[in-house]
């Protein structure tokens, strides 16, 4: 499973599960649409740091990086310190 699929699965199971029936695709605007709130961001940050063995800097904690599944996936896969190849995660080209 690639990074995008893992992120989408997490959002669907851990964040959207609490909100009921919401359709999520890779470009859904997570913050603007209210799909992810402040608590959801905290859960998502903890997931990303644990799952991909990364530490996000303050400079990376901007709304643009959490706008959609696509933008979150790009944030994770462009980092040189992300754990590639582990847990089925493969870098996207």
C-alpha positions as CSV (number, residue, x, y, z in Angstrom):
1,X,0.0,0.0,0.0
2,X,1.4,3.4,-0.9
3,X,1.5,6.5,1.3
4,X,-1.6,8.1,-0.3
5,X,-3.6,4.9,0.3
6,X,-2.4,4.7,3.9
7,X,-3.3,8.3,4.6
8,X,-6.7,8.0,3.0
9,X,-7.4,4.8,4.9
10,X,-6.5,6.5,8.2
11,X,-8.7,9.5,7.5
12,X,-11.6,7.3,6.6
13,X,-11.3,5.0,9.6
14,X,-10.1,7.4,12.3
15,X,-11.6,10.7,11.4
16,X,-14.5,10.3,9.0
17,X,-15.8,7.3,10.9
18,X,-16.9,9.8,13.6
19,X,-18.6,12.1,11.1
20,X,-20.9,9.6,9.3
21,X,-21.3,9.4,5.6
22,X,-18.7,11.7,3.9
23,X,-17.3,10.9,0.4
24,X,-13.5,11.4,0.4
25,X,-11.3,11.5,-2.7
26,X,-7.6,12.5,-3.1
27,X,-8.5,16.2,-3.8
28,X,-11.2,16.7,-1.2
29,X,-10.4,20.0,0.6
30,X,-10.1,18.5,4.1
31,X,-9.9,21.7,6.2
32,X,-12.1,24.0,4.1
33,X,-14.9,21.5,4.0
34,X,-14.7,20.7,7.7
35,X,-13.8,17.1,7.1
36,X,-10.8,17.5,9.4
37,X,-10.9,19.8,12.4
38,X,-8.2,20.7,14.9
39,X,-8.5,17.4,16.8
40,X,-8.4,15.6,13.5
41,X,-5.2,17.4,12.6
42,X,-3.6,16.3,15.9
43,X,-4.6,12.7,15.2
44,X,-3.3,12.9,11.6
45,X,0.0,14.4,12.7
46,X,0.6,11.6,15.3
47,X,-0.3,9.0,12.6
48,X,2.1,10.5,10.0
49,X,5.0,10.8,12.5
50,X,4.6,7.3,13.8
51,X,3.7,5.5,10.5
52,X,6.4,7.2,8.4
53,X,9.0,7.9,11.1
54,X,9.1,11.6,10.4
55,X,9.2,14.7,12.5
56,X,7.4,17.6,10.9
57,X,8.9,21.1,11.5
58,X,6.9,24.2,12.4
59,X,7.5,25.4,8.9
60,X,5.7,22.4,7.5
61,X,2.7,22.8,9.7
62,X,0.8,25.1,7.3
63,X,-2.7,24.6,6.0
64,X,-1.5,24.0,2.4
65,X,0.3,20.8,3.4
66,X,-2.9,19.4,4.9
67,X,-5.4,20.6,2.3
68,X,-6.0,17.2,0.7
69,X,-4.9,13.6,0.7
70,X,-2.7,14.5,-2.3
71,X,-1.0,17.4,-0.5
72,X,-0.4,15.3,2.7
73,X,1.0,12.4,0.6
74,X,3.4,14.9,-1.2
75,X,4.5,16.2,2.2
76,X,5.4,12.7,3.4
77,X,6.9,11.3,0.2
78,X,9.2,14.3,-0.4
79,X,10.9,14.1,3.0
80,X,14.3,12.4,3.0
81,X,13.7,11.0,6.5
82,X,10.5,9.2,5.7
83,X,10.6,5.4,6.2
84,X,10.4,4.0,2.6
85,X,9.9,0.4,2.0
86,X,8.6,-0.4,5.5
87,X,5.0,-1.5,6.2
88,X,4.3,-1.6,2.5
89,X,5.1,2.1,2.0
90,X,6.8,2.8,-1.3
91,X,7.9,6.2,-2.5
92,X,5.8,7.6,-5.3
93,X,7.6,8.8,-8.4
